[in-house]
Amino acid sequence: MAETKEKSLSDEKPKPRVRPIVRLGIFLISHSFHFSVVCCTAGVLALFLLPVLAKNTYISENALMPGSASPMLSNQHVSDGNRLVKDLTNPNSKSSETGIESHKIIAQYMLDLGAEVSFHKFHPQMNQFHPLHFFSSPDSGKIQENYSCSSYGINTVGIIRAPHGDGKEAIVLVTPYNALKSGFGEALSLGIAYSVFSLLTQVTWLAKDIIWLVADSQYGEYAAVAAWLREYQTPKFSSLSTPNAEMCPDVNNLFELKGHSISGSKFSNSFRRAGTMASALVLKVRDQNEQFEDTISIYAEASNGQMPNLDLINVVNYLAVHRQGLRVNVEKLWSLLNSSWLKSLGEIFESLAKVAKSLYPKWKFGIPATEYVEGTATLASSLYYQALGVPTGPHGAFRDYQVDAITLEISPKFSLDKVWRNDILLRGGRLIEGVIRSVNNLLEKFHQSFFLYLLTSPSKFVSVGVYMIAFALLIAPLPMVAASLYVDANSSSNCSKGDSSTPSAITDTDEHSIAIRSWRWLNSAKLVFIVHLWGAIVSLLPYFISQIPDCSPTTSFMIWVLLSILSLLTLNSVLASPLACAKATQEKEWALVKSVTISSVFIGLGLMSVINFATAEIGALLMVPMCLLAQPLKLDVRAGTLRSFCRMICNLVLGHIAFPPAAFFLLKGMLDGFGNANVGDFWMWVESLWAWNSATYLFIGMVQLPCWVLCISILFHTC
């Protein structure tokens, strides 16, 4: 008897201990509703708190040392720049239909300084949709056929070799200039650049080569800079054929410039290069006057939300404010500045900050309500332009080659007469000189400061470690709700199928049916995969629609809608039934479809946050509430409670807002007014996204649109 007892005790195995992380997961899954409410509320609140949590900018790289040296740009250099402005604004320089005289004047001025001068000719190119362009390096585009002499763009390039450099690094200064339709502002930007260029030919501290690119902007500022960069970074040995003298006499006249008598300077017909680009500055001057003071606007957003190193913006901001007395601007969403609800929210945060400070004086929380409104408007603009994925200036072409670049646009307060023209030339030139001198001090590329950030003002920013908290809180409920739906669907199915209460009642057939039911989610996964496949097809349709000649935007959009519906119906009849998420006889099948849909949305948002955080953040605000609240409307109607009625109303509202065209028109109406909305505007917007290879286009077509279709199918599920 004792031996039997000892044997039974030895056969008993200790129960495995459940790890704390597993217990936490089980707890969150079982309380997924409360967890979702808390996380989503906290995520939205954290997003509105970002202007409050913004920190003052600071220069991370000590080697930059902005403003440590006195400016060397003198009135003599300003006079040199003024001479160029007068020559370019002379009517005789615009006598040629192709603007050749202006290019010759600029080149001659460069040669007079002893610089190496060359012309870069490029064709105007057409940005057309091609699906493989989203996954390739910067492409040369499609050159227009039947080009003529006037279809050439001509960039003028001057290079100064650093006296104490090894030719391995260079700084680029870009001034867009349209010789055919140039305003006084463009000529003044050339004057500022020339005054700095003339100074840099005389200094001894220069350690990096200086490239001055006068970009021919008659076909667009970005196109001219991008064409020059393509040739600089990826040279083509089969050069463009030069038109003959009979066809293009003006173009051939460019090469009549002979080598200059100054030692070491010459004009070259070949493409000139310097070292690896350390950074680039694009300089522009507006013809429009500012109301209060001289300002300089900074444009930093490049393709797919890429931003230059924050140190570059910090150097410009410091020198402009503390050395040249300029007011620095960054883009804002002006419609938010007059928002009453945003002002009320700022006043609430300001009151809470006062209460917190009274309780603990060292607590530095909160900002004035007016500063909060301006910070939110700037933050919203930064999010919008980064999410759009379209560069805000020609500096975006440099980011495609991992070169830090920004566009600086100077707006003078008064009319540009002789006195104020000299003042702008002096202050603008000294600003550019200071930035170049700081970058010249670098021994390596920008790397110390942030590349992922959002601006709330020129001197305040939100780093990636702060703004990712809001995004993480928004998407945190998704995996928990997906797991909860899966467990709930299987448990309810198991309870309804079997009525046996003892283990001995389980037969082989029951075990087989349980195994089949446990893999039932594969049917839902198949349906979700088919809908996402349809989303990929919809994303490719514009490639074929754009081939239709003389098709208006409205007609193209309607064709796109009809082909999308037709392709969905075809997939519905051939492969599966995406519109009917499950058979009516299978209870809780919609829950499995919702579970797999939420999982796919979680993966899509996570991947998009790596490519373009701003797109993922805006997508999460639209998609997460819709995915979490989606439930068949029939169930809400049967319940007849206030909670089910509110959920039904929210589902219908979110179903309209989350539809991509509806979201576009809502945003456009908030910014520009609903009276200007047109059906073809959405097609034109989408066309601009694919022309710039914006990843936002793929996100809309392959993540947001399939998610919307699946959620709508869940709402109208016949359970």
Helices and strands as residue ranges (DSSP letters): H 2-11, H 20-30, H 32-48, H 50-53, E 55-56, G 62-64, H 75-89, G 91-94, H 100-112, E 116-122, E 125-126, G 131-135, E 142-143, G 149-151, E 153-160, E 169-177, H 184-200, E 209-216, G 217-219, H 221-233, H 249-253, G 254-256, E 267-268, E 276-285, E 295-299, G 303-305, H 310-322, E 327-329, H 334-337, H 340-359, H 369-388, H 396-399, E 404-411, H 418-440, E 453-457, E 460-463, H 464-475, H 477-497, G 503-505, H 508-518, H 521-545, H 553-574, H 589-611, H 613-629, H 633-639, H 642-657, H 660-672, G 674-676, H 679-691, H 695-699, I 700-704, H 705-715
